[in-house]
Amino acid sequence: MTMLLHPWLHEARIAAARGGGWRRWRTPGLVLAACILAPIALRLWSAQAAALPAALPRLIVQLPLPFGLLAIAFAYAIARGRLIALDEDLRHGWWAAAPIDPARATGTLIALAAVATVAAMAIVAIVLAAFGGPAGAWRGACWVIEAGVAVGAVLGLISALRHRRHPARRAREGARDPLFGLRWLDDARLPHISDWQRREALLRWRRGGHAWMIGAVLLALPSSTGAASGLGVLLIVIALAWFSLLVQACAASIVAAQTLLHSAPRAPHALARAAWRYPAFAFACAAGYATVGCALLSLSWRAAPVLLAILIVLCLPALFALRPAHRPASP
C-alpha cells in the first residue's frame, strides 16, 4: 500500500499517534456524542419527550426524497471541501518538492473518500439506532440516509478530482466592507481583531458559503407549507448557517492572529479579550433570529434549549481556537 498511496498517510499516522488526531477530530466527536446522547436524554426526560426520537426514522421513511437530498448535499459539501483542502496541501505544501507520482495522490484521495464514506455510513446507523423506533423504520431510514451519503461522497470526489485537474483561481477576493459599522465591538488593545473576523466571515458568506444548507432545507419543505411556517423555518436555517460559517471564519482568524502576534509584546489574555466580542454579538443575533423563527412556527418554550444547544455546539470551533490565546507566551 505504501508504494501505491501517498506517504502523507504515514505522516498522518505519526501525527495521530502523538495526539494530533484528537485535536483534529474533537469537534466532530463532540457533535457525534451530542447526536447520540440527545435522543437518549429525551427518552429519559418524560413520556412525551420519549416519543420525539422515535418519530425521526419514521419521518425519514415517509419523506425519503427531502432527507436523501439533504444527505447528498451534506456529504458532497464535506467530501469536496476536505478532499480539495488535502489536495492543495499535497500539491503546494512541503510535500510538493518530493518526487512522488501524481497518481499516488489521486489514489490516496480515492482511498480516503472510500474509507470516510464507509465510516460515515456506520455512524449514520449508530445515530439512527440511538433514536430508536421500529426495526423496519430504522432499516428504511438507514437506507435513505446512507444512499444519500454515498451518492454525495461520490459526487464530491468527482468534483475534487476535476478541481485537481482544473484548479479554479480567483482573480479578486471580493468586497469586504460590511453593510453596517460595528466599531464599538473593537477592543482598545487590539482594535483590528474584531474587524478581521467580520471581514473574513463576510467574505466567506458572500462567496456562497453554507448556501447549500439553505438550499437543501428549501428543497425539503413540503409544497403545503404555509407562509408563516416557511418563513420561520427559513429564518432558523439562515441563522444557523450564517452562525456556523461565522464561527469557522472567526476560528481561522484567531489562529492566524495568534501566529502573526506570537512574538509581539502583549498581555497573556489580550487576544482572548479582543476575539470573543464579535462571536458573542453574532451568537446573540443568531439566537434572536432563531427565536423569531420559533415564534412563527408556534413552537413551545421547550424548543429553546434545543436551539441553544445547537448554537453552543456551533461555538466549539471558536472556543477551541481561543484556548491557546489564554496561555501566556513563553519567555
Contacts in CASP RR format, 6 or more apart in sequence:
PFRMAT RR
TARGET T0000
AUTHOR 0000-0000-0000
METHOD contacts of the structure
MODEL  1
MTMLLHPWLHEARIAAARGGGWRRWRTPGLVLAACILAPIALRLWSAQAA
ALPAALPRLIVQLPLPFGLLAIAFAYAIARGRLIALDEDLRHGWWAAAPI
DPARATGTLIALAAVATVAAMAIVAIVLAAFGGPAGAWRGACWVIEAGVA
VGAVLGLISALRHRRHPARRAREGARDPLFGLRWLDDARLPHISDWQRRE
ALLRWRRGGHAWMIGAVLLALPSSTGAASGLGVLLIVIALAWFSLLVQAC
AASIVAAQTLLHSAPRAPHALARAAWRYPAFAFACAAGYATVGCALLSLS
WRAAPVLLAILIVLCLPALFALRPAHRPASP
2 9 0 8 1.000
2 10 0 8 1.000
4 104 0 8 1.000
4 107 0 8 1.000
5 104 0 8 1.000
5 107 0 8 1.000
5 108 0 8 1.000
5 111 0 8 1.000
6 90 0 8 1.000
6 95 0 8 1.000
6 100 0 8 1.000
6 104 0 8 1.000
6 105 0 8 1.000
6 107 0 8 1.000
6 108 0 8 1.000
7 95 0 8 1.000
7 98 0 8 1.000
7 100 0 8 1.000
8 86 0 8 1.000
8 90 0 8 1.000
8 95 0 8 1.000
8 108 0 8 1.000
9 108 0 8 1.000
15 21 0 8 1.000
26 320 0 8 1.000
27 316 0 8 1.000
27 317 0 8 1.000
27 320 0 8 1.000
30 313 0 8 1.000
30 316 0 8 1.000
31 313 0 8 1.000
31 316 0 8 1.000
32 123 0 8 1.000
32 127 0 8 1.000
34 309 0 8 1.000
34 313 0 8 1.000
35 127 0 8 1.000
35 130 0 8 1.000
36 126 0 8 1.000
36 127 0 8 1.000
36 130 0 8 1.000
37 130 0 8 1.000
38 53 0 8 1.000
38 309 0 8 1.000
39 52 0 8 1.000
39 53 0 8 1.000
39 56 0 8 1.000
39 130 0 8 1.000
39 131 0 8 1.000
39 132 0 8 1.000
40 130 0 8 1.000
42 49 0 8 1.000
42 50 0 8 1.000
42 52 0 8 1.000
42 53 0 8 1.000
43 49 0 8 1.000
43 50 0 8 1.000
43 53 0 8 1.000
44 50 0 8 1.000
53 130 0 8 1.000
53 131 0 8 1.000
53 132 0 8 1.000
53 133 0 8 1.000
54 131 0 8 1.000
54 132 0 8 1.000
54 133 0 8 1.000
54 134 0 8 1.000
54 137 0 8 1.000
56 128 0 8 1.000
56 131 0 8 1.000
56 141 0 8 1.000
57 128 0 8 1.000
57 131 0 8 1.000
57 132 0 8 1.000
57 133 0 8 1.000
57 134 0 8 1.000
57 137 0 8 1.000
57 138 0 8 1.000
57 140 0 8 1.000
57 141 0 8 1.000
58 133 0 8 1.000
58 134 0 8 1.000
58 137 0 8 1.000
58 141 0 8 1.000
59 67 0 8 1.000
60 67 0 8 1.000
60 137 0 8 1.000
60 140 0 8 1.000
60 141 0 8 1.000
60 144 0 8 1.000
60 145 0 8 1.000
61 136 0 8 1.000
61 137 0 8 1.000
61 140 0 8 1.000
61 141 0 8 1.000
61 144 0 8 1.000
63 220 0 8 1.000
63 222 0 8 1.000
64 144 0 8 1.000
66 219 0 8 1.000
66 220 0 8 1.000
66 221 0 8 1.000
67 141 0 8 1.000
67 144 0 8 1.000
67 145 0 8 1.000
67 220 0 8 1.000
68 144 0 8 1.000
68 145 0 8 1.000
68 147 0 8 1.000
68 148 0 8 1.000
69 216 0 8 1.000
69 219 0 8 1.000
69 220 0 8 1.000
70 216 0 8 1.000
70 217 0 8 1.000
70 219 0 8 1.000
70 220 0 8 1.000
71 144 0 8 1.000
71 145 0 8 1.000
71 147 0 8 1.000
71 148 0 8 1.000
71 149 0 8 1.000
71 152 0 8 1.000
72 148 0 8 1.000
72 149 0 8 1.000
72 151 0 8 1.000
72 152 0 8 1.000
72 155 0 8 1.000
73 152 0 8 1.000
73 212 0 8 1.000
73 213 0 8 1.000
73 215 0 8 1.000
73 216 0 8 1.000
74 149 0 8 1.000
74 212 0 8 1.000
74 216 0 8 1.000
75 117 0 8 1.000
75 120 0 8 1.000
75 148 0 8 1.000
75 149 0 8 1.000
75 150 0 8 1.000
75 151 0 8 1.000
75 152 0 8 1.000
75 153 0 8 1.000
75 156 0 8 1.000
76 152 0 8 1.000
76 153 0 8 1.000
76 155 0 8 1.000
76 156 0 8 1.000
76 159 0 8 1.000
76 212 0 8 1.000
77 212 0 8 1.000
79 113 0 8 1.000
79 116 0 8 1.000
79 117 0 8 1.000
79 152 0 8 1.000
79 153 0 8 1.000
79 155 0 8 1.000
79 156 0 8 1.000
79 157 0 8 1.000
79 160 0 8 1.000
80 155 0 8 1.000
80 156 0 8 1.000
80 157 0 8 1.000
80 159 0 8 1.000
80 160 0 8 1.000
80 163 0 8 1.000
81 160 0 8 1.000
82 116 0 8 1.000
83 109 0 8 1.000
83 112 0 8 1.000
83 113 0 8 1.000
83 156 0 8 1.000
83 157 0 8 1.000
83 160 0 8 1.000
84 160 0 8 1.000
84 163 0 8 1.000
84 164 0 8 1.000
86 109 0 8 1.000
86 112 0 8 1.000
87 105 0 8 1.000
87 109 0 8 1.000
87 160 0 8 1.000
87 163 0 8 1.000
87 164 0 8 1.000
89 95 0 8 1.000
90 96 0 8 1.000
90 105 0 8 1.000
90 108 0 8 1.000
91 105 0 8 1.000
91 164 0 8 1.000
106 161 0 8 1.000
106 164 0 8 1.000
109 157 0 8 1.000
109 160 0 8 1.000
109 161 0 8 1.000
109 164 0 8 1.000
110 157 0 8 1.000
113 153 0 8 1.000
113 154 0 8 1.000
113 156 0 8 1.000
113 157 0 8 1.000
116 153 0 8 1.000
117 149 0 8 1.000
117 150 0 8 1.000
117 153 0 8 1.000
120 149 0 8 1.000
120 153 0 8 1.000
121 146 0 8 1.000
121 149 0 8 1.000
121 150 0 8 1.000
124 142 0 8 1.000
124 145 0 8 1.000
124 146 0 8 1.000
124 149 0 8 1.000
125 142 0 8 1.000
125 146 0 8 1.000
128 138 0 8 1.000
128 141 0 8 1.000
128 142 0 8 1.000
128 145 0 8 1.000
129 138 0 8 1.000
132 138 0 8 1.000
173 203 0 8 1.000
174 203 0 8 1.000
174 206 0 8 1.000
175 206 0 8 1.000
176 199 0 8 1.000
176 202 0 8 1.000
176 203 0 8 1.000
178 198 0 8 1.000
178 199 0 8 1.000
178 202 0 8 1.000
182 194 0 8 1.000
182 198 0 8 1.000
182 278 0 8 1.000
182 281 0 8 1.000
185 194 0 8 1.000
185 277 0 8 1.000
185 278 0 8 1.000
185 281 0 8 1.000
186 192 0 8 1.000
186 193 0 8 1.000
186 194 0 8 1.000
186 195 0 8 1.000
186 274 0 8 1.000
186 277 0 8 1.000
187 193 0 8 1.000
187 194 0 8 1.000
187 270 0 8 1.000
187 273 0 8 1.000
187 274 0 8 1.000
187 277 0 8 1.000
189 266 0 8 1.000
189 267 0 8 1.000
189 270 0 8 1.000
189 273 0 8 1.000
189 274 0 8 1.000
190 257 0 8 1.000
190 261 0 8 1.000
190 266 0 8 1.000
190 270 0 8 1.000
190 271 0 8 1.000
190 274 0 8 1.000
191 274 0 8 1.000
193 253 0 8 1.000
193 254 0 8 1.000
193 257 0 8 1.000
193 271 0 8 1.000
193 274 0 8 1.000
193 275 0 8 1.000
194 274 0 8 1.000
194 275 0 8 1.000
194 277 0 8 1.000
194 278 0 8 1.000
196 253 0 8 1.000
196 256 0 8 1.000
196 257 0 8 1.000
197 246 0 8 1.000
197 249 0 8 1.000
197 250 0 8 1.000
197 253 0 8 1.000
197 254 0 8 1.000
197 275 0 8 1.000
197 278 0 8 1.000
197 279 0 8 1.000
198 278 0 8 1.000
200 249 0 8 1.000
200 250 0 8 1.000
200 252 0 8 1.000
200 253 0 8 1.000
201 245 0 8 1.000
201 246 0 8 1.000
201 249 0 8 1.000
201 250 0 8 1.000
201 282 0 8 1.000
203 249 0 8 1.000
204 245 0 8 1.000
204 248 0 8 1.000
204 249 0 8 1.000
205 242 0 8 1.000
205 245 0 8 1.000
205 246 0 8 1.000
209 245 0 8 1.000
210 241 0 8 1.000
210 242 0 8 1.000
210 244 0 8 1.000
210 245 0 8 1.000
211 241 0 8 1.000
213 237 0 8 1.000
213 240 0 8 1.000
213 241 0 8 1.000
214 234 0 8 1.000
214 237 0 8 1.000
214 238 0 8 1.000
214 241 0 8 1.000
217 233 0 8 1.000
217 234 0 8 1.000
217 237 0 8 1.000
218 234 0 8 1.000
221 230 0 8 1.000
221 233 0 8 1.000
225 233 0 8 1.000
228 296 0 8 1.000
228 297 0 8 1.000
229 296 0 8 1.000
229 297 0 8 1.000
230 296 0 8 1.000
231 293 0 8 1.000
231 296 0 8 1.000
232 292 0 8 1.000
232 293 0 8 1.000
232 294 0 8 1.000
232 296 0 8 1.000
232 297 0 8 1.000
233 293 0 8 1.000
233 297 0 8 1.000
235 289 0 8 1.000
235 290 0 8 1.000
235 292 0 8 1.000
235 293 0 8 1.000
235 296 0 8 1.000
236 289 0 8 1.000
236 290 0 8 1.000
236 293 0 8 1.000
236 294 0 8 1.000
236 297 0 8 1.000
236 307 0 8 1.000
238 289 0 8 1.000
239 285 0 8 1.000
239 286 0 8 1.000
239 287 0 8 1.000
239 288 0 8 1.000
239 289 0 8 1.000
239 290 0 8 1.000
240 286 0 8 1.000
240 290 0 8 1.000
240 310 0 8 1.000
240 311 0 8 1.000
240 314 0 8 1.000
242 282 0 8 1.000
242 286 0 8 1.000
243 282 0 8 1.000
243 283 0 8 1.000
243 285 0 8 1.000
243 286 0 8 1.000
243 311 0 8 1.000
243 314 0 8 1.000
244 314 0 8 1.000
246 279 0 8 1.000
246 282 0 8 1.000
247 279 0 8 1.000
247 282 0 8 1.000
247 314 0 8 1.000
247 315 0 8 1.000
247 317 0 8 1.000
247 318 0 8 1.000
248 317 0 8 1.000
250 275 0 8 1.000
250 278 0 8 1.000
250 279 0 8 1.000
250 282 0 8 1.000
250 318 0 8 1.000
250 321 0 8 1.000
251 317 0 8 1.000
251 318 0 8 1.000
251 320 0 8 1.000
251 321 0 8 1.000
252 321 0 8 1.000
253 275 0 8 1.000
254 271 0 8 1.000
254 275 0 8 1.000
254 318 0 8 1.000
254 321 0 8 1.000
254 322 0 8 1.000
254 325 0 8 1.000
255 321 0 8 1.000
257 271 0 8 1.000
257 275 0 8 1.000
258 271 0 8 1.000
258 324 0 8 1.000
258 325 0 8 1.000
261 271 0 8 1.000
262 329 0 8 1.000
266 329 0 8 1.000
268 326 0 8 1.000
268 327 0 8 1.000
268 328 0 8 1.000
268 329 0 8 1.000
269 325 0 8 1.000
269 326 0 8 1.000
271 325 0 8 1.000
272 322 0 8 1.000
272 325 0 8 1.000
272 326 0 8 1.000
275 318 0 8 1.000
275 322 0 8 1.000
275 325 0 8 1.000
276 322 0 8 1.000
279 315 0 8 1.000
279 318 0 8 1.000
283 311 0 8 1.000
283 315 0 8 1.000
286 311 0 8 1.000
287 307 0 8 1.000
287 308 0 8 1.000
287 311 0 8 1.000
290 307 0 8 1.000
290 311 0 8 1.000
291 304 0 8 1.000
291 307 0 8 1.000
294 303 0 8 1.000
294 304 0 8 1.000
294 307 0 8 1.000
END
